[in-house]
Every structure is written in structure tokens, then in C-alpha cells.
Amino acid sequence: MKRSLKFSLKFANIEKQKSLGKLFIEYRKIVNLFLLELFSKNNLSENYLKSLDCQLSYRYKQCAKRQASKIFKSWCRNKKKGEKPIFDGSMILDERFIEVQKGKNSFDYWVKIATLDKGKPIIVPFRSYNYANDYFTKWKLDKGGRLVKNANSWFLILTFEKETLAKKETGKIIGIDIGVKKLIVDSNGKEYGKDIEKLMDKIQRKQQNSKAFKRALKERDYYINKTVKELPLKETKTIVMENIGDIKRNTKKEKRLRKEFRSKFQRWTYPKLMCRIRQLAEANGVHCLLISPAYTSQTCLKCGFVHKLNRNGEIFECRNCGYAADADWNASLNILNLGIAQQAMVAGSMKINNVDKCPLN
């Protein structure tokens, strides 16, 4: 399994930033030129590469060609009418151009980057952070990296690799319900991330794209990462979750929701949370099972009665049998039961398919 982490190159001095800027402009120009060539001829010949007059070295041109080819293949798979393939602004460079070294002074690491000046690479210091420290010590750092320019800032994206653990065969199965008031409630009744709504309100109060707004988004993401780590992954073999791929789009269509709630929901990060859970599950050998979200919050755990008025905010009260419980906990138990049923169905199907045929006497 692989993970990519971003590191700021804010400690590069003005001259080094200028060198990176010149490299980026030339590299972008050549990648887009290659994309035009691929778009018109669907091929980049070696002769074309050698004859191209530019500031990039031949090795850099090879790297640009490789990246242009990947962008073009991706565009061919997902192309839309009227659109052309274009460079996205991230320079993907191999170990010939980027080399990370352990720092020997106040900086944690240094990165050596080949520039347009042949034989004169620049060396830029950067600092690690708590989340990244484990990756540097426990994961294998892939060679090379990506250089990304965001506004006036430069970032280095490094990829770490680790052997994927085999999925556990023993342990607990838990269901989890993901919400806005409480980030996660599991089928054991434990609640995680009770401050998520406060963070959403904080983001909503900030001016869009302001520094305070971006800080609030980072605070939200940090809180999500911290909360997911609290899940009992060591003693768990399977996590059952709802597959809510279009949660935002469906919420926009639900006109009965209050306007302020719909506005707040736009800051919700279900994909980020889902991705983080799956990443940590993979790192711990835990299987993630996705089930349909239909009626999990409206179904009574005791009698199975389904009605949209069974749930009233944070409270679930069955209109058939009177059973009452925390709405998110009730949903997490329904999710767990659906997951167990789905696993049993799959196991039964496999058993039927694997039955030995009896020979006729």
C-alpha cells in the first residue's frame, strides 16, 4: 500500500524560488506541447524528442514525455466533448531530479532538485510534522517525488510504501454510523468526534478563501484524522459502513432541510472521512464492508418497522412498538446487522458454488 504526503518548501530563499519558477514554466510549456502532439498525432517519436529545442535537458524531456503520456491516457479514458488534455501543474519527477536527504541541523530533511542549470541543483530544507514522522520511520520512502505550485507557495509530495497486511480472520465486527452532530457512533454505543458540528459552524462563520477559513479547514481535517485513530482497529476484523457516495448532491435535492443546515453541509467531508477510515483499516488488516444506506436510520432495531417519522433528530422512537434509543446508535446496529447478513449471503453462495458434484452410480 502507498500513501502520499505533502511538505512545504517555504524555507527556499528567493533565488531558489526563482529557479523553481523557471523550471516550472519551461516544464509546463513542454508537457503541454507534448499533449498537443499526442492529441493531433497520438504519438511522440524519439526523433521529435531529440529535435525539440528547449531549455530542458534530454532527461527532463524524457520525464515530461512520460508525464504527458500518462495525462493523455487518462484524458482518453475520461474525455468530455470540447475538452483537451492539459497539464495540471504537478511536476512528477523521478530520482534523477529529486533526492531527499536526512537533515543534520535544525531542519528535518533536505531535498536536492535538478534545475535548468545543468550540474547546479538547488538544495531546499523542509520540516516534517507529527503525522508524517511515522511514515519516515516505519514506511519505505519511494524515490523521486512531485513538485506542486499552489499560488505563490511550493510543495513537495513524497510517496511512502509499506507491505499490505493480510486481512484478519479473527476479531470483532462493528457497524459505524457517520453523522453531522457526532462524527461516528459505533454499534457498541461509543461516540466519536462530538465537536465536529462546532468545527463546521466555525468554518461557516469564516469568509470564503480567507486565511482564517483555510486554517479552519485544516483544523477540521486534523480533527477527523485524530478521531478516526480512536476506532478500535486492533481488535476489529471488519468495519461495516454505509456507502453514501452522493451524500452532498442528495442533500441539495432535499428541500425540506433548513437552508442553514444545507449551507453547513457543504463543509462536510464524508469522502475525506471515508478515505481516512479505509486507509487506517488497510494499515491494520481490517476489512471495510460497504452496505446500502437505504432506511438504516428509519428502521426499528427491535421489530423491523420502517417509517421516516421513527427518527426525530437525535432520538429514535418506533411508531409501531415504542422502542426508543439514540438515533445514531440504532442506525449503527442496523448497519452492523446488514453487514453480517451480507457476509452470510456471500459465504453461503461460495459454499454452494464449491460443493463437490456427486458422481452418478
N, C-alpha and C positions, 0 to 999 in steps of 0.2 A: 504494500500500500504506500501511497505517496501523499505528502502534504506540502503546500506552498505557503511561505510566509513572507511578509513584506517588511523591509527595513529602510529607514530614512537615510538619505545621503546628504543631510542638511549641513554636515560639517565640511563639505567640499568648499574650498575657497573660490573666489571669483574667477580666477584663471582656469581652475579645473572645471568649473561650471560652464565656462565658455567653450572649453574643449569638448565637453559632453554635448553642448548645444550644436556645435559644428558637426560633430559626428552624427547626431540625431537627424539634422536637416539633410545631410548627404545620404544617410542610410534610408530615410523615408522616401527621398526622391527616387532612389534606385529600386526599392521594393515596389513602389507604385509604377515605375517604368516597366519592371518585370511583369507586373499584373496586367498592364495594358498589352504587353506582348503575348501573354498567355491567353488573354481574352480574345485577341484577334487571330492568333495562330495556334493556340493550345499547345505550345511547345517553346522551350528555352534551350537553344542549341549551345554547345560548348564554344563554337566559333563566335556566336553572338556575345557570349560572356567575355571572351578574351578581347574582342574588338571594341567593347564598350569603354569609352573614355570618361573616366570619373576619378574622384579623389580617393575612392575606396581601394584598398589593396585587393589583389585577386582572391585572397582568403575571405575577406569581408564580402566580396561579391558572391562567393560561393554560399556564404551564410545567408545573405539577402535572397539569393535564388531559392534556397531551401525553405525559407520562411514564406516567400511569395507563393511557392508551390503548395504549401500547406493551406495558406489563406484561400488560394484559388480552388483547391479541392473541397474545402469547407463551404465555399460560396456555391460551388456546383451542386452540392447536396441540399442546400437551403436557399437557393437563389429565388428572388422575387422579381416580378416584372418591372423593368425600368431601372433596376439597381445594378451597379457594377461592383466588382470586388475592390476593396480599399484597405490600405494598411491601417491598423487600429492604434498605432502609437506605442507599441511594446516591442522593443528590440530583443529578440530571442537569440542569445549568443552562447556559443559553446566554450569549452575550456581553453581554446586558443585566444580568447578575447577577455575572459573573466576568470580571475583566480582569487579565491578567498583565503586569507591567512589569519592565524590567531594573533591578536594584539599583544604587544609587550609593554604598553604604557597604560594611560588612563582609558583608552578605548578598548572595547572587547575584541573587535575584528577590523581588518583592513581588506579592501578589495582592490585588486590591480586590474585596470581596464585599458585595453589597447585602444588608441585613438587614431585620428587621421595622420598624425605624425609618426611614421614608421620607426619602431625602435625606441619610442619615447612614451611609454604608458604612464597613466596617472594613477596615483595610489590615494584612495579615499577612505578615511576611517568611518566606522559606524558602530553603534551600540546595540547590544541585544536587549531583550526585555524578559520579564518573568516567564511568560508563556512560551517564548522561543528557547529558553535555556535548556529545557528538557530535550528538545529536538537536536540541539547541538551536541548534547552529551549521550543521548540514548538512540538517536537515529543516524543513518548514514547520509551525509551531505552529497547530493549529486553535483557533478562538475558542471561549470557554466552557470548561467542564470539569465534573468531578464532585467532590462533597464526600462523603467517607465517614467515618463514625464507627466506630472499632474500639476496643471497651472504653471507656477514657477519653481516647483519642487521636483527633485529627482528621488526615485526609489529603486531599490534593488530587491528583486523577488528571487528567493532561493527555494529549491525543492529538496525535500528530505524523504528518504526511503527507508522502509522497515518491512521485514517479512510479515506477511499477513498470518495472524493466528488462526488455527483451525477452530471452527465453531464448536462451542461447548455442547457436550451431550448430557451433562448433569447441571442442576441448578434450578432456580425458581423461574416461573413465567409471570411477568407483571404486565398489566394494562395501564396505559397512561392517557389522561385526557389533557389536552392543551387548551388554555383559555387566556382571557384578557385580564380578568381580575386576579387570578392566580396563574402563574406561568404553567405549572404542571401539577396535577393531582394523580397519584398512582392508586392502584387497586388495593393497596394496603391502607389507604386512607391518609398517607403522608402528603403534605402540601409543600410545594417548592416555589420560590420566587414570588412571594406575596407583595413585593414592592414594584412589580412590573407596571402596574397602572399608574403609579406616581411618576415613573420614568416617562411613560407615554404622555402624561399631562405636561411634564416638563418640556419635552420635545415640542409639543403643540404650542406652548407659550413663546417659543423662540422664533425669531424672524428667519424665514426660509433662507438657507445657504449662508447664514451668518456664522461667525466663528463659534458663538455660543451654541448655535444649532448643531454644528458638526461635533462639538465637544459632547453634547447631549446624546448624539447618535453613538459616539464611541462608548459613552458610559452605559448606554443600553446594551450594546454588543458585549461589553465586558461582563455585565450582569448576567446576560444569557449564558456566556461561557462558564462563568462561575457557578451558576445554578445547575447546569447540566452535569457538572462534575459531582454533584451531590447525589445523583442517582446511584442506587446500589448495584453497580455493574459487576462487581467482583463475585457476588453470589447469585447473579442472574444469568440464565442461559438464553432467554427470549424476551424481547420487549415488543408488545403489541401496540400499534399506533393507528390512528385514523389517517387515511390517505386524502388529505384536503389540498389538492393541487391548485384549485381555483378559488381559494377562500376569499381573496380580496374582490375578485370580479363578482362572485356571488353576493357578497355583502353590498356592493354598489347597487345591485338589482333589487335588494330587499328594501323597499321604500318605507316599510313600517318602522325601520330603525331610526332613532333620532339622528338629526343632522350632525350634532356634535360628536356622537359616537362613530358615525361613518367617517368623519374627518379624522378622529383619533386613530381609527382602524388603519388608515393609510400609512401610519408609522409602525404598524405591526409587522413582525419579521418572522412569520411562520417558516418560510424557506430557510432562513438562517438557523432557526432553532432546530428544524428537522435535520438539516445538514450536520449540525454540531452533534446531535444525538447519534446519528448514524456513524459519524467519524469515530466518536468515543466508543460506540458499540463495536465497531470493526476492530479497533485497537485492543479491545478486551475479549474478543472472540464471542461476542453476543450477537445473536441473530435478531434482526429487525423484521417484524411481520406487519404488513400494512393491510388494513381491512377497510371496507366501505364505511363512510361516516354516516350513512343514512339512518336516522331515527335513534342513534345511540343516546342522545340527550333527552328523548321523549319517551323512551321505553322503561316501564317499571321492572326493576330487577326481580321483584317478588312474584308478580302474576303475569308479566309479559304484556300488559295493556299498553298500547301506544296512543298517545294523544299530545298534540302540540301545547295544550294548556297544563300538562303534567308538570312542566317546568316553569317556574316563576322566578326569574333572576338566579340567585344562588341557591334557591330552595327547590327540591323536587318533592311533589306530593301527588301520589297516584289518585286519579279521579275514580278509579274502579275499586281498589282495595284499601286505600287510605295510607299506604306505606309512604313514609317521609324520610328524607335523608339530604345530605349535601348534594346538590345537583351534579357537581363535577365528579364527586366520588361515585355516585350512581352511574354516571357515564363511563368512568374508567372501568368499573366492574362489567358493564355491558360490553365494552371493548375487549376486555380480557376473555369473556365467555365466547365472543365471536371468534377471537383468535384461536382459542382452544378447539372450537368446533371446526374451524378451517383446517387446522393441523390434523385433526382426527379424520376429516374427509380426505385429505391428501394421503395420509398414511393408509387409509382403507383402500383408496384407489391403487396405490402402489402394491398393496398386498394382493389385490385381485389380479393385477397385471403380472405379478411374479409367481402365481400359483402354477405348479408343475402340471402339465397335461397328463392325465392318466391314460396309459396305452390300452387299447381295446383287447379284451381277451379273445 
